[in-house]
Amino acid sequence: MMNKFNCFLAFSILLFSSFLFAQKDKPQNANIETKVSKPKGYPVVPFKDTLFYVYNKVGSFSAENRAKAISEKIKSLYENDLFAPDSLKAIPSDISVDIVYKGDLILMSVLNADAASESKSAKEIAVRNLNAIKKAVIYQNENHSQLPKRLGFTALLIFIIGLVLYLVSKVFNWIKFYILKNSDRYFKGVKYNNINLLAAHKQQFLIMRLFGVIKVIALIFIVYLSLPVLFSIFPATEVYTTTLLRWILTPAKLAVMGFVGFLPSLVTIIVIIIIFRFSVRIIKFFFEEIKNENIKIDGFYNDWAMPTFNIIRFLMFAFMLVIIFPYLPGSDSDIFKGVSVFVGILFSLGSSNAIANMVAGLVITYMRPFKIGDFIKIGDVSGEVIEKTALVTRVRTPKFEDITIPNATVLSSTSTNYSANTKQSTNGLLIHTTVTIGYDVPWKDIHKALIDAALKTELAEQTPPPFVLQTSLDDFYVSYQINVYTKEPTKQPRIYSSLHQNIQDSFNAAGIEIMSPHYSSLRDGNTTTIPADYLKSDYEAPSFEVKNKS
């Protein structure tokens, strides 16, 4: 009986120990089940239905963000009008299985953690998700395709663009027609200080050409701005929208920002220009007063005023450019400096003669050898000065030939001014011509005939009276020089012609032959050269002498 009791007691203790052991292990089993429980999943919903769930994060990329990113990428497949289902593949890598479209777009990566969350292999989950994605995109394309709608939008937009281009072209044509209709009002030419810089018809031609260019640019600009809208209709070409806008917006932004940055320098340049312009006006007023002889400076002639002002103005503008140069955009760039040096070298090599003429013109201005309107002789050229510039002097000959003489040539040649003393002197210019008469004619008769001829000469002055100089006593004749005053130096050819005609008449009337004494001494049996109207009625030619040696 005791043995039975002992057995029962031992069995009871064993059951109680088992119960206690079970109660002790129960919380640990609960904790293990909690640790292996599935984490919260976030649905991938690119359209209306959920395709699958994402349970795990990748680095700092949470599971929720992964689900949203995968949904957006699946939507991009639907928006692609050229979706190819066969290009959607599951490609294993070292740490994951990637679902890839066309080898470059990774829609999602299935990691080992994702496989553990669903108690499946990464390959199985990737294949399942791939099929779900493919099926959903195909379904959307078949039942909700946007291609017809996009084609309709494209056609409508093209129609609107064409209508806008047509209306803009019509507006430009109307403006052009209105301007041409009122051309007399708008085109009057361009003048500056009574100088016609641009004729009215040329101004109209240039404005119309410029108007046509503006019209073409406006139409191209409208088309250019419309292309991004067209490209945005189709997602595959939407990337070109940003590119096209960047092409025009980036340079425009740079130009605007550059102009804004240049504004302080621009204000400085404007202030410098205003100061110099007012300074030039004050200096010009001063020199104009000198020119008009309202201000007199000893040793400074009034005809020096404007040339001196031009020199000062040139130097002031050159100094102004030197001051403005650092404020110009790009003045410190290597390209700007290189171009400046290149232009300077070209100017130095190609303008040596021009600079020589400019220096000579400056020297001539202050030498005052002649003025505009003077009758001068430079080398072999005689005529009236019609223009004096920094480089050349222009002379108009009595034959109305305009001859241009470089100032360097004028400075290096001997110049004769026939008009310098005609206005200041009471006598005027003394012109002269010479005749040679043999010793057989009394000099008093010759003097009288020459003076009579001079008094009858056109444009010759009667006072002071003309006079005769015997300039040489040669072997066979005497040289007689008749001198006569005139105050019309520019008309010397006419005066000389009239004087020579009158000398012929006076000598013929006095019975004096204007013949070479060499010829007269050998004349035998020939009549005189004096016209018959001036000879006596009983004049007979000398006899012809013949000697008979036999």
C-alpha positions as CSV (number, residue, x, y, z in Angstrom):
1,M,0.0,0.0,0.0
2,M,2.9,2.3,0.8
3,N,4.4,1.6,-2.6
4,K,1.3,2.5,-4.4
5,F,1.1,5.8,-2.4
6,N,4.7,6.6,-3.2
7,C,4.1,5.9,-6.9
8,F,1.1,8.2,-6.9
9,L,3.0,10.9,-5.2
10,A,5.8,10.7,-7.6
11,F,3.5,10.9,-10.5
12,S,1.7,13.9,-9.1
13,I,5.0,15.7,-8.5
14,L,6.0,15.0,-12.1
15,L,2.7,16.4,-13.5
16,F,3.0,19.5,-11.3
17,S,6.6,20.1,-12.5
18,S,5.6,19.7,-16.1
19,F,2.8,22.3,-15.5
20,L,5.2,24.7,-13.9
21,F,7.7,24.2,-16.7
22,A,5.0,24.8,-19.3
23,Q,3.9,28.0,-17.6
24,K,7.5,29.2,-17.4
25,D,8.2,28.6,-21.1
26,K,4.9,30.2,-22.4
27,P,6.0,33.9,-22.4
28,Q,9.3,33.0,-24.2
29,N,7.3,31.3,-27.0
30,A,5.0,34.3,-27.2
31,N,8.0,36.6,-27.6
32,I,9.5,34.4,-30.4
33,E,6.2,34.5,-32.2
34,T,6.2,38.3,-31.9
35,K,9.7,38.6,-33.3
36,V,8.9,36.6,-36.5
37,S,5.6,38.2,-37.1
38,K,5.2,40.0,-40.5
39,P,5.9,43.8,-40.5
40,K,3.4,46.4,-41.6
41,G,3.0,46.5,-45.4
42,Y,2.5,49.6,-47.6
43,P,0.5,49.1,-50.8
44,V,1.8,49.8,-54.3
45,V,-1.2,51.5,-56.0
46,P,-0.2,53.0,-59.4
47,F,-3.8,52.9,-60.6
48,K,-7.0,52.0,-58.6
49,D,-6.1,48.5,-57.4
50,T,-3.3,47.4,-55.1
51,L,-0.7,45.3,-56.9
52,F,1.4,44.2,-53.9
53,Y,2.9,45.4,-50.7
54,V,6.3,46.7,-49.6
55,Y,7.3,45.7,-46.0
56,N,10.9,46.7,-45.5
57,K,12.9,49.9,-45.8
58,V,16.2,50.2,-47.7
59,G,18.7,52.4,-45.9
60,S,17.1,55.7,-45.1
61,F,14.4,55.0,-47.7
62,S,11.3,53.9,-45.7
63,A,8.9,51.2,-46.9
64,E,6.2,53.9,-47.5
65,N,8.5,55.9,-49.7
66,R,9.5,52.8,-51.6
67,A,5.9,52.0,-52.3
68,K,5.2,55.5,-53.6
69,A,8.4,55.6,-55.8
70,I,7.5,52.1,-57.3
71,S,3.9,53.4,-58.0
72,E,5.3,56.5,-59.8
73,K,7.6,54.3,-62.0
74,I,4.8,52.0,-62.9
75,K,2.7,55.0,-63.9
76,S,5.5,56.2,-66.2
77,L,5.2,52.8,-68.0
78,Y,1.6,53.5,-68.6
79,E,2.2,57.0,-69.8
80,N,4.7,55.7,-72.3
81,D,2.7,55.2,-75.5
82,L,5.3,52.7,-76.8
83,F,5.2,50.3,-73.8
84,A,6.7,46.9,-74.7
85,P,5.6,44.2,-72.1
86,D,8.4,41.8,-73.2
87,S,11.0,44.5,-72.2
88,L,9.9,44.0,-68.5
89,K,12.3,41.5,-66.9
90,A,13.5,40.2,-63.5
91,I,17.2,40.3,-63.3
92,P,19.1,38.9,-60.3
93,S,22.0,40.8,-58.8
94,D,24.4,40.2,-55.8
95,I,22.0,41.3,-53.1
96,S,18.6,41.5,-54.8
97,V,16.4,40.6,-57.7
98,D,15.6,43.7,-59.8
99,I,12.6,44.3,-62.0
100,V,13.9,46.2,-64.9
101,Y,12.3,47.8,-68.0
102,K,14.4,47.9,-71.2
103,G,17.6,47.2,-69.2
104,D,18.0,50.7,-67.7
105,L,14.8,51.6,-65.8
106,I,14.8,49.8,-62.4
107,L,11.2,49.7,-61.2
108,M,12.0,48.0,-57.8
109,S,14.5,45.7,-56.1
110,V,13.4,42.6,-54.1
111,L,15.8,42.2,-51.2
112,N,16.3,39.1,-48.9
113,A,14.5,41.0,-46.1
114,D,11.5,41.3,-48.4
115,A,11.6,37.5,-49.1
116,A,11.9,36.8,-45.3
117,S,8.8,39.0,-44.6
118,E,6.7,36.9,-47.0
119,S,8.4,33.6,-46.3
120,K,9.2,33.2,-50.0
121,S,12.3,33.5,-52.1
122,A,13.3,36.8,-53.7
123,K,13.0,35.3,-57.1
124,E,9.4,34.2,-56.5
125,I,8.3,37.6,-55.2
126,A,10.1,39.4,-58.1
127,V,8.3,37.2,-60.7
128,R,4.9,37.7,-58.9
129,N,5.4,41.5,-58.8
130,L,6.6,41.6,-62.4
131,N,3.5,39.7,-63.7
132,A,1.2,42.0,-61.6
133,I,2.9,45.1,-63.0
134,K,2.7,43.8,-66.6
135,K,-0.9,42.8,-66.2
136,A,-1.9,46.2,-64.7
137,V,-0.1,48.3,-67.4
138,I,-1.6,46.2,-70.2
139,Y,-5.0,46.5,-68.7
140,Q,-4.8,50.2,-68.4
141,N,-3.5,50.6,-72.0
142,E,-6.3,48.5,-73.4
143,N,-9.1,50.1,-71.4
144,H,-7.9,53.7,-70.6
145,S,-5.5,54.5,-73.5
146,Q,-4.6,58.3,-73.7
147,L,-3.2,58.2,-77.2
148,P,-6.4,59.3,-79.0
149,K,-6.9,62.1,-76.5
150,R,-3.2,63.2,-76.9
151,L,-3.5,63.1,-80.6
152,G,-6.6,65.2,-80.4
153,F,-4.9,67.7,-78.1
154,T,-2.0,67.8,-80.5
155,A,-4.2,68.5,-83.5
156,L,-6.1,71.2,-81.5
157,L,-2.8,72.9,-80.4
158,I,-1.4,72.8,-83.9
159,F,-4.6,74.5,-85.1
160,I,-4.4,77.2,-82.4
161,I,-0.7,77.8,-83.2
162,G,-1.5,78.1,-86.9
163,L,-4.4,80.5,-86.1
164,V,-2.1,82.6,-83.9
165,L,0.6,82.8,-86.6
166,Y,-2.0,83.8,-89.2
167,L,-3.4,86.5,-86.9
168,V,0.0,87.9,-86.0
169,S,1.0,87.9,-89.7
170,K,-2.2,89.8,-90.5
171,V,-1.4,92.3,-87.8
172,F,2.1,92.9,-89.1
173,N,0.8,93.2,-92.7
174,W,-1.8,95.8,-91.6
175,I,0.8,97.8,-89.7
176,K,3.1,97.7,-92.8
177,F,0.3,98.8,-95.1
178,Y,-0.6,101.6,-92.7
179,I,3.0,102.8,-92.5
180,L,3.4,102.7,-96.3
181,K,0.2,104.6,-96.8
182,N,1.4,107.4,-94.5
183,S,5.0,107.2,-95.6
184,D,5.2,111.0,-96.2
185,R,4.4,111.5,-92.5
186,Y,6.8,109.0,-91.1
187,F,9.7,109.1,-93.5
188,K,11.4,112.5,-93.8
189,G,15.0,111.4,-93.9
190,V,17.7,111.8,-91.3
191,K,19.5,115.1,-91.0
192,Y,22.2,116.4,-88.7
193,N,23.3,120.0,-88.7
194,N,21.8,120.5,-92.2
195,I,23.6,117.4,-93.4
196,N,21.3,114.9,-95.1
197,L,22.6,111.6,-93.6
198,L,19.7,109.4,-95.0
199,A,17.3,110.2,-97.8
200,A,13.6,109.6,-97.2
201,H,13.2,106.7,-99.7
202,K,16.3,105.0,-98.2
203,Q,15.0,105.4,-94.7
204,Q,11.7,103.8,-95.8
205,F,13.5,100.9,-97.4
206,L,15.6,100.3,-94.3
207,I,12.6,100.5,-91.9
208,M,10.6,98.1,-94.1
209,R,13.4,95.6,-94.2
210,L,13.8,95.9,-90.4
211,F,10.1,95.5,-90.0
212,G,10.2,92.3,-92.1
213,V,13.0,90.9,-90.0
214,I,11.0,91.6,-86.8
215,K,8.0,89.9,-88.3
216,V,10.0,86.7,-89.0
217,I,11.6,86.7,-85.6
218,A,8.2,87.1,-83.9
219,L,6.7,84.2,-85.9
220,I,9.7,82.0,-85.1
221,F,9.5,83.0,-81.4
222,I,5.8,82.0,-81.3
223,V,6.6,78.6,-82.8
224,Y,9.6,78.1,-80.5
225,L,7.5,78.8,-77.4
226,S,4.7,76.5,-78.6
227,L,7.0,73.5,-79.1
228,P,7.4,72.8,-75.3
229,V,3.6,72.7,-75.0
230,L,3.5,70.2,-77.8
231,F,6.2,68.0,-76.4
232,S,4.6,68.0,-73.0
233,I,1.5,66.2,-74.4
234,F,3.5,63.0,-75.0
235,P,5.5,61.9,-71.9
236,A,8.2,60.4,-74.1
237,T,9.1,63.8,-75.5
238,E,8.4,65.8,-72.4
239,V,12.1,65.9,-71.6
240,Y,12.6,68.1,-74.6
241,T,10.4,70.8,-73.0
242,T,13.0,71.6,-70.4
243,T,15.8,71.5,-72.9
244,L,14.0,73.9,-75.3
245,L,13.1,76.3,-72.5
246,R,16.6,76.1,-71.1
247,W,18.0,77.2,-74.5
248,I,16.2,80.5,-74.4
249,L,15.7,81.1,-70.7
250,T,19.3,80.5,-69.8
251,P,20.8,83.1,-72.2
252,A,17.9,85.5,-71.4
253,K,18.6,85.1,-67.7
254,L,22.3,85.7,-68.2
255,A,21.6,88.7,-70.3
256,V,19.2,90.2,-67.7
257,M,21.5,89.5,-64.8
258,G,24.5,90.8,-66.7
259,F,22.5,94.0,-67.5
260,V,21.5,94.4,-63.9
261,G,25.1,93.9,-62.8
262,F,26.2,96.5,-65.4
263,L,23.7,99.1,-64.2
264,P,26.0,100.8,-61.7
265,S,28.8,101.1,-64.3
266,L,26.3,102.3,-66.9
267,V,25.2,105.1,-64.6
268,T,28.8,106.0,-64.1
269,I,29.4,106.1,-67.8
270,I,26.4,108.3,-68.4
271,V,27.5,110.8,-65.7
272,I,31.0,110.9,-67.3
273,I,29.6,111.5,-70.8
274,I,27.3,114.3,-69.5
275,I,30.2,116.0,-67.8
276,F,32.4,115.9,-70.9
277,R,29.6,117.0,-73.2
278,F,28.9,120.1,-71.2
279,S,32.6,120.8,-70.9
280,V,32.9,120.5,-74.7
281,R,30.0,123.0,-75.2
282,I,31.6,125.5,-72.9
283,I,34.9,125.2,-74.7
284,K,33.2,125.5,-78.0
285,F,31.4,128.7,-77.0
286,F,34.8,130.2,-76.0
287,F,36.4,129.4,-79.3
288,E,33.4,130.6,-81.3
289,E,33.8,133.9,-79.6
290,I,37.4,134.0,-80.6
291,K,36.4,133.1,-84.2
292,N,33.8,135.9,-84.2
293,E,36.6,138.3,-82.8
294,N,34.5,139.0,-79.7
295,I,37.5,137.7,-77.7
296,K,41.0,138.7,-78.9
297,I,44.2,137.0,-77.8
298,D,47.5,138.4,-78.9
299,G,49.3,136.1,-81.3
300,F,46.2,133.9,-81.7
301,Y,44.4,134.3,-85.0
302,N,40.7,133.9,-85.3
303,D,41.0,131.3,-88.0
304,W,42.9,129.1,-85.6
305,A,39.9,128.9,-83.3
306,M,37.9,126.1,-84.7
307,P,40.9,123.9,-85.7
308,T,42.2,124.3,-82.1
309,F,38.7,123.5,-80.8
310,N,38.6,120.3,-82.9
311,I,42.0,119.2,-81.6
312,I,40.9,119.8,-78.0
313,R,37.6,118.1,-78.5
314,F,39.4,115.0,-80.0
315,L,41.8,114.9,-77.0
316,M,38.9,115.2,-74.6
317,F,36.9,112.4,-76.2
318,A,40.0,110.2,-76.2
319,F,40.5,111.0,-72.5
320,M,36.9,110.2,-71.9
321,L,37.2,106.8,-73.6
322,V,40.2,106.1,-71.4
323,I,38.2,106.8,-68.3
324,I,35.1,104.9,-69.5
325,F,37.1,101.8,-70.7
326,P,37.4,100.1,-67.3
327,Y,33.6,100.3,-66.8
328,L,32.8,98.5,-70.1
329,P,31.6,94.9,-69.7
330,G,34.4,92.5,-70.5
331,S,37.1,95.1,-70.6
332,D,39.3,93.0,-68.3
333,S,38.9,89.8,-70.3
334,D,41.8,88.4,-72.3
335,I,39.7,88.3,-75.5
336,F,38.9,92.0,-75.2
337,K,42.5,92.8,-74.5
338,G,43.7,90.7,-77.5
339,V,41.2,92.4,-79.9
340,S,42.4,95.8,-78.6
341,V,46.0,94.9,-79.3
342,F,45.2,93.5,-82.7
343,V,43.2,96.6,-83.7
344,G,46.1,98.8,-82.4
345,I,48.7,96.9,-84.5
346,L,46.5,97.2,-87.6
347,F,46.0,100.9,-87.1
348,S,49.7,101.4,-86.6
349,L,50.7,99.5,-89.7
350,G,48.0,100.8,-92.0
351,S,47.7,104.4,-91.0
352,S,51.3,105.7,-91.2
353,N,50.6,107.8,-94.3
354,A,47.3,109.0,-92.8
355,I,49.0,110.0,-89.6
356,A,51.7,111.9,-91.6
357,N,49.0,113.7,-93.5
358,M,47.1,114.5,-90.3
359,V,50.3,116.0,-88.7
360,A,51.0,117.9,-91.9
361,G,47.4,119.2,-91.9
362,L,47.9,120.4,-88.3
363,V,51.1,122.2,-89.2
364,I,49.5,123.8,-92.2
365,T,46.6,125.0,-90.1
366,Y,49.0,127.0,-87.8
367,M,51.3,128.0,-90.6
368,R,48.3,129.7,-92.3
369,P,49.8,129.6,-95.9
370,F,46.3,129.8,-97.4
371,K,42.6,129.8,-96.6
372,I,39.4,128.6,-98.3
373,G,38.8,130.6,-101.4
374,D,42.4,131.6,-102.0
375,F,44.0,131.2,-105.4
376,I,47.2,129.3,-104.9
377,K,49.8,127.3,-106.7
378,I,51.3,124.1,-105.3
379,G,53.9,122.5,-107.4
380,D,52.4,122.5,-110.9
381,V,48.8,122.8,-109.7
382,S,47.2,126.3,-109.7
383,G,43.6,126.9,-108.6
384,E,41.2,128.0,-105.9
385,V,41.2,126.3,-102.5
386,I,37.8,124.7,-102.0
387,E,38.4,122.4,-99.0
388,K,40.9,121.9,-96.2
389,T,40.6,118.7,-94.2
390,A,42.9,116.9,-91.7
391,L,44.2,114.7,-94.5
392,V,44.0,116.5,-97.8
393,T,43.7,119.9,-99.5
394,R,41.4,120.2,-102.5
395,V,42.1,122.8,-105.3
396,R,39.7,123.7,-108.2
397,T,41.7,124.7,-111.3
398,P,40.5,127.4,-113.8
399,K,39.3,124.5,-115.9
400,F,37.0,123.4,-113.0
401,E,39.1,120.3,-112.3
402,D,39.1,119.3,-108.6
403,I,42.5,118.1,-107.6
404,T,43.2,116.5,-104.2
405,I,46.6,117.0,-102.8
406,P,47.8,115.1,-99.6
407,N,48.7,117.5,-96.8
408,A,52.1,115.9,-96.6
409,T,52.8,116.9,-100.2
410,V,51.5,120.4,-99.6
411,L,53.9,120.7,-96.6
412,S,56.9,119.4,-98.5
413,S,56.2,121.6,-101.7
414,T,56.5,125.3,-102.3
415,S,53.1,127.0,-102.3
416,T,52.3,130.4,-103.8
417,N,49.3,132.3,-102.5
418,Y,48.0,134.8,-105.1
419,S,45.1,136.0,-102.9
420,A,46.9,136.7,-99.6
421,N,47.5,140.4,-100.2
422,T,44.6,141.3,-102.5
423,K,42.2,142.1,-99.6
424,Q,44.7,143.7,-97.3
425,S,46.8,145.6,-99.9
426,T,45.3,148.6,-101.7
427,N,47.2,147.7,-104.8
428,G,46.3,144.1,-105.3
429,L,48.1,141.3,-107.1
430,L,50.7,142.3,-109.7
431,I,50.6,140.1,-112.8
432,H,53.1,140.4,-115.6
433,T,54.1,139.1,-119.0
434,T,57.2,139.6,-121.2
435,V,57.8,140.4,-124.8
436,T,61.2,140.5,-126.7
437,I,61.7,143.3,-129.3
438,G,64.8,144.0,-131.4
439,Y,67.2,146.9,-130.8
440,D,65.9,148.6,-133.9
441,V,62.7,149.7,-132.2
442,P,62.9,152.6,-129.7
443,W,62.2,151.5,-126.2
444,K,59.9,154.5,-125.5
445,D,57.5,153.4,-128.2
446,I,57.5,149.9,-126.8
447,H,56.8,151.2,-123.2
448,K,53.9,153.3,-124.5
449,A,52.4,150.4,-126.5
450,L,52.6,148.0,-123.5
451,I,51.1,150.5,-121.1
452,D,48.3,151.3,-123.5
453,A,47.6,147.6,-123.7
454,A,47.6,147.2,-119.9
455,L,45.1,150.0,-119.4
456,K,42.7,148.4,-121.8
457,T,42.9,145.0,-120.1
458,E,39.8,143.5,-118.5
459,L,39.7,143.4,-114.7
460,A,43.0,145.3,-114.5
461,E,43.4,148.2,-112.0
462,Q,43.9,151.7,-113.4
463,T,45.4,152.9,-110.1
464,P,48.2,152.3,-109.4
465,P,49.1,152.6,-113.1
466,P,50.8,149.7,-114.9
467,F,54.5,150.0,-115.6
468,V,57.2,148.4,-117.8
469,L,60.5,146.8,-116.7
470,Q,63.3,146.0,-119.1
471,T,64.5,142.7,-117.6
472,S,67.4,141.9,-119.9
473,L,69.6,143.1,-122.8
474,D,70.3,140.0,-124.9
475,D,72.3,139.7,-128.1
476,F,69.5,140.3,-130.6
477,Y,66.6,141.7,-128.5
478,V,65.5,143.4,-125.3
479,S,63.1,141.8,-122.8
480,Y,60.2,144.1,-121.8
481,Q,58.0,143.1,-118.9
482,I,54.6,144.7,-118.5
483,N,53.3,144.8,-114.9
484,V,49.6,145.4,-114.1
485,Y,47.6,145.3,-110.9
486,T,44.4,143.3,-110.3
487,K,42.2,142.4,-107.4
488,E,40.8,139.3,-109.0
489,P,43.5,136.7,-108.6
490,T,41.1,133.8,-109.2
491,K,40.5,135.1,-112.8
492,Q,44.2,135.3,-113.9
493,P,43.6,133.2,-117.0
494,R,41.1,135.7,-118.3
495,I,43.2,138.7,-117.4
496,Y,46.3,137.2,-119.1
497,S,44.3,136.4,-122.2
498,S,42.9,140.0,-122.4
499,L,46.4,141.5,-121.8
500,H,47.9,139.5,-124.6
501,Q,45.2,140.4,-127.0
502,N,45.6,144.1,-126.2
503,I,49.4,143.9,-126.6
504,Q,48.9,142.5,-130.1
505,D,46.5,145.3,-131.0
506,S,48.7,148.1,-129.5
507,F,51.9,146.9,-131.2
508,N,50.1,146.5,-134.5
509,A,48.7,150.0,-134.1
510,A,52.2,151.4,-133.4
511,G,53.7,149.5,-136.3
512,I,55.9,147.3,-134.1
513,E,56.3,143.7,-135.1
514,I,56.3,141.1,-132.4
515,M,58.7,138.9,-134.2
516,S,61.8,137.2,-133.3
517,P,64.8,139.5,-134.2
518,H,66.5,136.4,-135.6
519,Y,63.8,136.1,-138.2
520,S,63.6,139.8,-138.9
521,S,67.3,140.2,-139.5
522,L,67.3,137.5,-142.2
523,R,64.1,138.6,-143.9
524,D,64.6,139.6,-147.6
525,G,61.7,140.5,-149.9
526,N,59.0,139.3,-147.5
527,T,56.1,141.6,-146.3
528,T,55.7,142.6,-142.7
529,T,53.7,140.5,-140.2
530,I,51.6,143.5,-139.2
531,P,48.0,143.0,-140.4
532,A,47.0,145.1,-143.5
533,D,44.4,147.1,-141.5
534,Y,47.2,148.7,-139.5
535,L,49.5,149.5,-142.5
536,K,49.6,152.7,-144.5
537,S,47.9,152.6,-147.9
538,D,51.2,153.1,-149.7
539,Y,53.0,150.3,-147.9
540,E,55.2,148.1,-150.2
541,A,57.1,145.0,-149.2
542,P,60.9,145.4,-149.4
543,S,62.6,144.4,-152.6
544,F,64.2,141.0,-153.0
545,E,68.0,141.5,-153.4
546,V,69.9,139.3,-155.9
547,K,73.6,139.6,-156.5
548,N,75.2,138.4,-159.7
549,K,78.8,137.2,-159.1
550,S,79.6,137.4,-162.8
